[in-house]
Amino acid sequence: MSLRKNQKLTNIVSIFIILFISVFNFMDRALLPPNYNLIMLEFGKTEPEVGLISTLFMITAAICTVIFGFLNDRVNRKWLLFGGSIYYSISSLFVGYAQSYEQLLLFKILTGVGIGVVVPVAYSIITDMFKATARSRVFSVFGVALTLGGALGTIISGNYGEAGNWRTPFILIGIINIVAAVSVIFLNNPKRGAKEEILESKLQEGLEYSYKIKMNDLKYIYTRKSNFFLIINFIDNIPGGIIAAWAITWLVEERGVPKDVASTLFLIASAFSLVGSIVGGIIGDRWFKKDKRARVGISMFAMIFEVPFLIAFVLIQFNFTGTPTMGEVLGNSMFLISIIMVGLFFFIDSFIGPNWYSTIMDVNLPEHRGTMLSVANLVDAVGAGIGPWIGGLLYLWLGSYQLAFILASVINIAGFILWIPMFRNIRKDIQDVENILKKRVEEPEIAK
């Protein structure tokens, strides 16, 4: 087998391993919300208290992502990923055996610590496997896999929840996650900057990109304009966090849809995001070749044009009484239109993900990407993380999930405004990175 074919096979195996870990990681994240009502009943807690579990879990994961993102830029990525994966898998098992609200909260926080390793390491490795002009597509495929993981987790959890059992999914997924973690042993760790066009020829000669992040680099990273606005634009995740956490509960409690039917059909609608992520990634890569602002522009488009579909989803009227069957639910045309509306919302919203991740990589040096991505994910996770909690508070305040969803959708407008400065500065920041790499090609550090 030729060296090139062997390298290609090695990359395929490595990508599969990363996807394997990440998919089950996202399955684990999705197990709790479908059974909020069972947990409230078992432990005697309110919506905000149960929503707080998801909030603290995601915020903990995001904070740990910052710590491990910095380490990712300094140490061996493969073994960092292995250790974190083993840790969160075992913590997930403990969640299934929680005997009190306090134990459940503690074990979910501990799981978040382990999960904080996966995101910066996975994206860092994937970035070094593909050229800049293909990254949006790669991240879109990665995003599709993660969405499928989340969808499967929700379906599995919802089906077990119908039988009054919210614990078993955590135990099953925890065991599978241990197997996924062990597979990291076979992962190939590519050279940093291996697919940067400016560096590629040098690295193919057997040289190494030996630059590593330093503490005094942090000021440079966070004062760059594009990075600043990539970080603070976290509020665009709040509406999605609210919908993901409370939509199924709303369909069940206010519209009379059986939980298993609501979980299944809502997730079928969520599948629109799989297509949207691929479409958004393809468009982002294609237009990026012509205009370096393209990925940011596509994200801005999505922020505005998804809002009407979300509002339509919650305003369309339908109600069920008794225990309707799947056939009876599907026979309600207004319900089907509502599900299509939320499907289109997910389709457009998923344009943002692959282009956001690619933009982070575009405007940062190879040794800064893990750190920058981890901080951006931290703040982004705050938006998604406080969504369930804010949704619970809005419900208690307004007395209606429907009104809470409508009020939350307005937040997208503020998110759009925060993309504008990024659109103005993105070209300059990308050019700055390219200029630095051109200078480094001839410096002795590149050859160490």
VEXDREN-2710 file (C-alpha; in Angstrom, 1 decimal):
% VEXDREN-2710
k/r/px/py/pz
1/MET/0.0/0.0/0.0
2/SER/1.4/3.5/-0.9
3/LEU/2.3/5.9/1.8
4/ARG/-0.5/8.3/0.6
5/LYS/-3.2/5.6/0.7
6/ASN/-2.0/4.4/4.1
7/GLN/-2.2/8.0/5.4
8/LYS/-5.7/8.3/4.0
9/LEU/-6.8/5.1/5.7
10/THR/-5.3/6.2/9.0
11/ASN/-7.2/9.5/8.8
12/ILE/-10.5/7.7/8.1
13/VAL/-10.0/5.5/11.1
14/SER/-9.1/8.5/13.2
15/ILE/-12.2/10.4/12.1
16/PHE/-14.4/7.5/12.8
17/ILE/-13.0/7.2/16.3
18/ILE/-13.6/10.9/17.0
19/LEU/-17.1/10.6/15.6
20/PHE/-17.7/7.5/17.7
21/ILE/-16.7/9.3/20.9
22/SER/-18.5/12.6/20.0
23/VAL/-21.8/10.9/19.0
24/PHE/-22.2/9.0/22.2
25/ASN/-21.0/12.1/24.1
26/PHE/-24.0/14.0/22.7
27/MET/-26.3/11.1/23.3
28/ASP/-25.4/11.4/27.0
29/ARG/-26.1/15.1/27.0
30/ALA/-29.6/14.6/25.6
31/LEU/-30.7/11.9/28.1
32/LEU/-32.1/14.2/30.8
33/PRO/-34.5/16.8/29.3
34/PRO/-37.1/14.3/27.9
35/ASN/-37.7/13.0/31.5
36/TYR/-37.7/16.3/33.4
37/ASN/-41.2/15.5/34.5
38/LEU/-40.2/12.1/36.0
39/ILE/-37.3/13.7/37.9
40/MET/-39.5/16.5/39.2
41/LEU/-42.0/13.9/40.4
42/GLU/-39.4/11.5/41.9
43/PHE/-37.4/14.2/43.8
44/GLY/-40.2/16.7/44.4
45/LYS/-38.6/19.6/42.5
46/THR/-39.8/22.4/40.3
47/GLU/-39.1/23.3/36.6
48/PRO/-36.3/25.8/37.5
49/GLU/-34.6/23.3/39.9
50/VAL/-34.6/20.5/37.3
51/GLY/-33.5/22.9/34.5
52/LEU/-30.7/24.0/36.8
53/ILE/-29.2/20.5/36.5
54/SER/-28.7/20.9/32.8
55/THR/-27.6/24.4/33.2
56/LEU/-24.8/23.6/35.7
57/PHE/-23.8/20.5/33.7
58/MET/-23.3/22.5/30.5
59/ILE/-21.6/25.4/32.2
60/THR/-19.2/23.0/34.0
61/ALA/-18.4/21.3/30.8
62/ALA/-17.7/24.6/29.2
63/ILE/-15.5/25.9/32.0
64/CYS/-13.5/22.6/31.8
65/THR/-13.3/23.0/28.1
66/VAL/-11.3/26.2/28.6
67/ILE/-8.8/24.4/30.9
68/PHE/-8.3/21.5/28.6
69/GLY/-8.4/23.7/25.5
70/PHE/-5.2/25.4/26.8
71/LEU/-3.7/22.0/27.6
72/ASN/-4.7/20.7/24.2
73/ASP/-2.4/23.4/22.7
74/ARG/0.6/22.2/24.8
75/VAL/0.4/18.5/25.4
76/ASN/-0.3/15.2/23.5
77/ARG/-3.9/15.5/22.3
78/LYS/-4.4/11.8/21.9
79/TRP/-3.9/10.9/25.6
80/LEU/-5.7/13.9/26.8
81/LEU/-8.7/12.8/24.9
82/PHE/-8.4/9.2/26.2
83/GLY/-8.2/10.3/29.9
84/GLY/-11.2/12.7/29.6
85/SER/-13.3/10.1/27.8
86/ILE/-12.8/7.4/30.4
87/TYR/-13.6/9.9/33.2
88/TYR/-16.9/11.1/31.8
89/SER/-18.0/7.6/30.9
90/ILE/-17.7/6.4/34.4
91/SER/-19.4/9.6/35.7
92/SER/-22.3/9.0/33.4
93/LEU/-22.8/5.5/34.9
94/PHE/-23.0/7.1/38.3
95/VAL/-25.9/9.4/37.1
96/GLY/-28.0/6.3/36.5
97/TYR/-27.6/5.3/40.2
98/ALA/-28.4/8.7/41.8
99/GLN/-30.7/8.3/44.8
100/SER/-31.4/12.0/45.4
101/TYR/-31.6/15.3/43.6
102/GLU/-28.3/16.4/45.2
103/GLN/-26.6/13.2/43.9
104/LEU/-28.0/13.7/40.5
105/LEU/-26.8/17.3/40.4
106/LEU/-23.3/16.3/41.6
107/PHE/-22.9/13.4/39.1
108/LYS/-24.0/15.5/36.2
109/ILE/-21.5/18.2/37.1
110/LEU/-18.8/15.5/37.3
111/THR/-19.8/14.2/33.9
112/GLY/-19.5/17.8/32.6
113/VAL/-15.8/17.9/33.8
114/GLY/-15.0/14.9/31.6
115/ILE/-17.0/16.1/28.6
116/GLY/-15.0/19.4/28.7
117/VAL/-12.0/17.5/27.3
118/VAL/-13.6/16.2/24.1
119/VAL/-14.7/19.3/22.2
120/PRO/-11.4/21.3/21.9
121/VAL/-9.3/18.1/21.3
122/ALA/-11.7/16.7/18.7
123/TYR/-12.0/19.9/16.7
124/SER/-8.3/20.6/17.0
125/ILE/-7.4/17.2/15.5
126/ILE/-10.0/17.5/12.7
127/THR/-8.8/20.9/11.8
128/ASP/-5.3/19.5/11.2
129/MET/-6.7/16.8/8.8
130/PHE/-8.4/19.2/6.3
131/LYS/-7.6/22.3/4.4
132/ALA/-9.3/25.6/5.2
133/THR/-11.5/25.5/2.1
134/ALA/-13.1/22.2/3.2
135/ARG/-13.5/22.8/6.9
136/SER/-17.1/24.0/6.9
137/ARG/-18.2/20.8/5.1
138/VAL/-16.2/18.7/7.5
139/PHE/-17.6/20.5/10.5
140/SER/-21.1/20.2/9.0
141/VAL/-20.7/16.4/8.8
142/PHE/-19.3/16.4/12.3
143/GLY/-22.3/18.5/13.4
144/VAL/-24.7/16.1/11.7
145/ALA/-23.2/13.2/13.6
146/LEU/-23.5/15.1/16.9
147/THR/-27.1/15.9/16.1
148/LEU/-27.9/12.3/15.4
149/GLY/-26.3/11.4/18.7
150/GLY/-28.5/13.9/20.5
151/ALA/-31.6/12.7/18.6
152/LEU/-30.9/9.1/19.4
153/GLY/-30.3/10.0/23.1
154/THR/-33.6/11.8/23.3
155/ILE/-35.5/9.0/21.6
156/ILE/-34.0/6.4/23.8
157/SER/-34.6/8.4/26.9
158/GLY/-38.1/9.3/25.9
159/ASN/-39.0/5.7/25.3
160/TYR/-37.6/4.5/28.6
161/GLY/-39.4/7.5/30.2
162/GLU/-42.7/6.2/29.0
163/ALA/-42.1/3.2/31.2
164/GLY/-41.2/5.4/34.1
165/ASN/-37.5/4.6/33.9
166/TRP/-35.1/7.5/33.4
167/ARG/-32.0/5.7/34.8
168/THR/-31.3/2.9/32.4
169/PRO/-30.3/5.1/29.4
170/PHE/-27.4/6.6/31.5
171/ILE/-26.1/3.2/32.4
172/LEU/-26.3/1.9/28.8
173/ILE/-24.7/4.9/27.3
174/GLY/-22.1/5.0/30.0
175/ILE/-20.9/1.5/29.2
176/ILE/-20.8/2.2/25.4
177/ASN/-18.8/5.4/26.1
178/ILE/-16.2/3.3/27.9
179/VAL/-15.8/1.2/24.7
180/ALA/-15.6/4.4/22.7
181/ALA/-12.9/5.8/25.0
182/VAL/-10.7/2.7/24.7
183/SER/-10.8/3.1/20.9
184/VAL/-8.8/6.3/21.3
185/ILE/-5.7/4.1/21.6
186/PHE/-5.9/3.5/17.8
187/LEU/-6.2/7.3/17.0
188/ASN/-3.6/8.9/14.8
189/ASN/-2.6/12.4/16.1
190/PRO/-1.8/14.6/13.0
191/LYS/0.9/17.3/13.1
192/ARG/-0.3/20.7/14.1
193/GLY/-0.9/23.0/11.1
194/ALA/-0.5/20.0/8.8
195/LYS/-3.2/21.3/6.3
196/GLU/-2.3/24.9/6.3
197/GLU/-1.4/25.7/2.7
198/ILE/1.5/27.9/3.7
199/LEU/3.0/25.3/6.0
200/GLU/2.0/22.1/4.2
201/SER/5.1/21.7/2.0
202/LYS/7.5/22.1/5.0
203/LEU/5.6/19.7/7.2
204/GLN/5.5/17.1/4.5
205/GLU/9.3/17.2/4.5
206/GLY/9.2/15.7/8.0
207/LEU/9.6/19.0/9.9
208/GLU/7.4/19.9/12.8
209/TYR/5.4/23.0/13.7
210/SER/6.8/23.4/17.2
211/TYR/5.1/26.7/18.2
212/LYS/3.1/26.2/21.4
213/ILE/0.8/28.6/23.2
214/LYS/2.2/30.8/26.0
215/MET/0.4/32.6/28.7
216/ASN/1.2/36.0/27.2
217/ASP/-0.5/34.9/24.0
218/LEU/-3.8/35.1/25.7
219/LYS/-4.0/38.9/25.5
220/TYR/-3.3/38.7/21.8
221/ILE/-6.0/36.1/21.2
222/TYR/-8.8/37.8/23.1
223/THR/-8.1/41.4/22.0
224/ARG/-8.5/40.5/18.3
225/LYS/-11.8/41.9/17.1
226/SER/-13.1/38.8/15.4
227/ASN/-12.3/36.6/18.4
228/PHE/-13.9/39.1/20.7
229/PHE/-17.2/39.0/18.9
230/LEU/-17.1/35.3/18.3
231/ILE/-16.9/34.9/22.1
232/ILE/-19.5/37.4/23.2
233/ASN/-22.1/36.3/20.7
234/PHE/-23.4/33.7/23.0
235/ILE/-27.0/34.9/23.3
236/ASP/-27.9/33.3/20.0
237/ASN/-27.9/30.0/21.7
238/ILE/-30.4/30.9/24.4
239/PRO/-33.6/30.4/22.3
240/GLY/-32.3/27.0/21.0
241/GLY/-31.5/26.0/24.6
242/ILE/-35.1/26.8/25.7
243/ILE/-36.7/25.0/22.8
244/ALA/-34.5/21.9/23.1
245/ALA/-35.2/21.6/26.8
246/TRP/-38.9/22.4/27.0
247/ALA/-40.6/21.9/23.6
248/ILE/-41.4/18.2/24.3
249/THR/-42.8/19.1/27.8
250/TRP/-44.9/21.8/26.2
251/LEU/-46.3/19.5/23.5
252/VAL/-47.2/17.0/26.3
253/GLU/-48.6/19.2/29.0
254/GLU/-50.2/22.1/27.0
255/ARG/-51.2/20.4/23.7
256/GLY/-52.0/16.8/24.9
257/VAL/-49.5/15.0/22.7
258/PRO/-48.3/11.6/24.2
259/LYS/-44.7/11.8/25.3
260/ASP/-43.4/9.0/23.0
261/VAL/-45.2/10.5/20.0
262/ALA/-44.0/14.1/20.9
263/SER/-40.4/12.9/21.4
264/THR/-40.3/11.0/18.1
265/LEU/-42.0/13.6/15.9
266/PHE/-40.1/16.5/17.4
267/LEU/-36.9/14.7/16.7
268/ILE/-37.9/13.9/13.2
269/ALA/-38.4/17.7/12.7
270/SER/-35.0/18.2/14.3
271/ALA/-33.6/16.0/11.5
272/PHE/-34.0/19.0/9.2
273/SER/-30.9/20.4/10.9
274/LEU/-28.9/17.5/9.5
275/VAL/-29.6/18.6/5.9
276/GLY/-29.3/22.3/6.9
277/SER/-25.8/21.7/8.4
278/ILE/-24.5/20.0/5.2
279/VAL/-26.1/22.7/3.0
280/GLY/-24.7/25.5/5.2
281/GLY/-21.2/23.9/5.2
282/ILE/-21.2/23.5/1.4
283/ILE/-22.3/27.1/0.8
284/GLY/-19.8/28.3/3.4
285/ASP/-16.8/26.6/1.7
286/ARG/-17.9/27.5/-1.8
287/TRP/-18.4/31.2/-1.0
288/PHE/-15.4/31.4/1.2
289/LYS/-13.2/30.9/-1.8
290/LYS/-14.6/34.1/-3.3
291/ASP/-15.1/36.2/-0.2
292/LYS/-13.5/35.6/3.2
293/ARG/-16.6/37.2/4.9
294/ALA/-18.9/34.5/3.5
295/ARG/-19.1/32.3/6.5
296/VAL/-20.0/35.2/8.8
297/GLY/-22.6/36.4/6.3
298/ILE/-24.3/33.0/6.1
299/SER/-24.5/33.0/9.9
300/MET/-26.1/36.4/10.0
301/PHE/-28.7/35.3/7.4
302/ALA/-29.6/32.3/9.5
303/MET/-30.0/34.4/12.7
304/ILE/-32.7/36.6/11.1
305/PHE/-34.6/34.2/8.8
306/GLU/-35.1/31.4/11.4
307/VAL/-37.2/33.5/13.7
308/PRO/-40.5/33.5/11.7
309/PHE/-40.5/29.7/11.6
310/LEU/-40.0/29.4/15.4
311/ILE/-42.9/31.8/16.1
312/ALA/-45.1/30.0/13.6
313/PHE/-44.3/26.7/15.4
314/VAL/-45.7/27.9/18.7
315/LEU/-48.6/30.0/17.4
316/ILE/-50.3/27.3/15.2
317/GLN/-53.2/26.0/17.2
318/PHE/-53.8/22.3/17.8
319/ASN/-54.9/20.3/20.9
320/PHE/-55.5/16.6/21.7
321/THR/-57.6/15.1/24.4
322/GLY/-57.4/11.6/26.0
323/THR/-54.5/9.5/24.7
324/PRO/-54.4/9.9/21.0
325/THR/-52.5/7.4/18.8
326/MET/-49.7/8.2/16.5
327/GLY/-52.2/7.9/13.6
328/GLU/-54.6/10.4/15.2
329/VAL/-51.7/12.9/15.9
330/LEU/-50.5/12.6/12.3
331/GLY/-54.0/13.1/11.0
332/ASN/-54.1/16.6/12.5
333/SER/-53.0/18.9/9.7
334/MET/-52.3/21.9/12.0
335/PHE/-50.0/19.8/14.1
336/LEU/-48.1/18.6/11.0
337/ILE/-47.7/22.2/9.8
338/SER/-46.4/23.2/13.2
339/ILE/-43.8/20.4/13.1
340/ILE/-42.8/21.5/9.6
341/MET/-42.3/25.0/10.9
342/VAL/-40.0/23.9/13.6
343/GLY/-38.2/21.7/11.1
344/LEU/-37.5/24.7/8.9
345/PHE/-36.3/26.6/12.0
346/PHE/-33.8/23.8/12.7
347/PHE/-32.8/23.7/9.0
348/ILE/-31.8/27.4/8.9
349/ASP/-30.4/27.5/12.4
350/SER/-27.9/24.7/11.6
351/PHE/-26.2/26.9/8.9
352/ILE/-24.5/28.7/11.8
353/GLY/-22.6/25.8/13.4
354/PRO/-20.1/24.7/10.7
355/ASN/-19.4/28.3/9.6
356/TRP/-18.9/29.5/13.2
357/TYR/-16.4/26.7/14.0
358/SER/-14.6/27.3/10.7
359/THR/-14.4/31.0/11.3
360/ILE/-12.7/30.4/14.7
361/MET/-10.1/28.3/13.0
362/ASP/-9.7/30.8/10.1
363/VAL/-8.7/33.7/12.4
364/ASN/-6.4/31.9/14.8
365/LEU/-2.9/30.4/14.6
366/PRO/-2.6/26.6/14.9
367/GLU/-1.2/26.8/18.4
368/HIS/-4.1/29.1/19.5
369/ARG/-7.1/27.2/18.1
370/GLY/-7.8/24.8/20.9
371/THR/-7.7/27.6/23.5
372/MET/-9.8/30.0/21.5
373/LEU/-12.3/27.3/20.6
374/SER/-12.6/26.3/24.2
375/VAL/-13.3/29.8/25.4
376/ALA/-15.8/30.4/22.6
377/ASN/-17.5/27.2/23.5
378/LEU/-17.5/28.2/27.2
379/VAL/-19.4/31.4/26.5
380/ASP/-21.6/29.7/23.8
381/ALA/-22.5/26.9/26.3
382/VAL/-23.5/29.6/28.8
383/GLY/-26.1/30.7/26.2
384/ALA/-27.3/27.1/25.6
385/GLY/-26.9/26.2/29.3
386/ILE/-29.0/29.0/30.8
387/GLY/-31.7/28.3/28.2
388/PRO/-33.3/25.5/30.2
389/TRP/-33.2/27.6/33.4
390/ILE/-34.5/30.8/31.7
391/GLY/-37.2/28.7/30.0
392/GLY/-38.3/27.4/33.4
393/LEU/-38.3/30.9/34.9
394/LEU/-40.3/32.3/31.9
395/TYR/-42.8/29.5/32.4
396/LEU/-43.3/30.3/36.1
397/TRP/-43.6/34.0/35.3
398/LEU/-45.9/33.8/32.2
399/GLY/-47.7/30.6/33.1
400/SER/-47.3/29.4/29.5
401/TYR/-44.5/27.6/27.6
402/GLN/-45.9/29.2/24.4
403/LEU/-45.4/32.7/25.6
404/ALA/-42.0/31.8/26.9
405/PHE/-40.9/30.5/23.5
406/ILE/-42.2/33.6/21.7
407/LEU/-40.4/36.0/24.1
408/ALA/-37.2/33.9/23.7
409/SER/-37.1/34.2/19.9
410/VAL/-36.7/37.9/20.1
411/ILE/-33.2/37.3/21.5
412/ASN/-32.1/36.3/17.9
413/ILE/-32.2/40.0/16.9
414/ALA/-29.6/40.9/19.4
415/GLY/-27.5/38.0/18.3
416/PHE/-27.6/39.3/14.7
417/ILE/-26.4/42.7/15.7
418/LEU/-23.3/41.2/17.4
419/TRP/-22.3/39.5/14.1
420/ILE/-22.0/42.8/12.3
421/PRO/-18.6/43.9/13.7
422/MET/-17.3/40.5/12.9
423/PHE/-18.4/40.8/9.3
424/ARG/-16.5/44.1/9.0
425/ASN/-13.2/42.7/10.5
426/ILE/-13.0/39.1/9.3
427/ARG/-10.9/39.8/6.2
428/LYS/-8.2/41.6/8.1
429/ASP/-7.9/39.0/10.8
430/ILE/-7.6/36.1/8.3
431/GLN/-4.9/38.0/6.4
432/ASP/-3.0/38.7/9.7
433/VAL/-2.8/34.9/10.3
434/GLU/-1.6/34.2/6.8
435/ASN/1.1/36.8/7.1
436/ILE/2.4/35.4/10.4
437/LEU/2.6/31.9/9.0
438/LYS/4.4/33.1/5.9
439/LYS/7.1/34.6/8.1
440/ARG/7.3/31.4/10.2
441/VAL/8.0/29.1/7.3
442/GLU/11.6/30.4/7.2
443/GLU/12.1/30.6/10.9
444/PRO/14.2/27.9/12.8
445/GLU/11.3/26.9/15.1
446/ILE/9.4/25.3/12.2
447/ALA/12.2/22.9/11.7
448/LYS/12.7/21.7/15.3
END
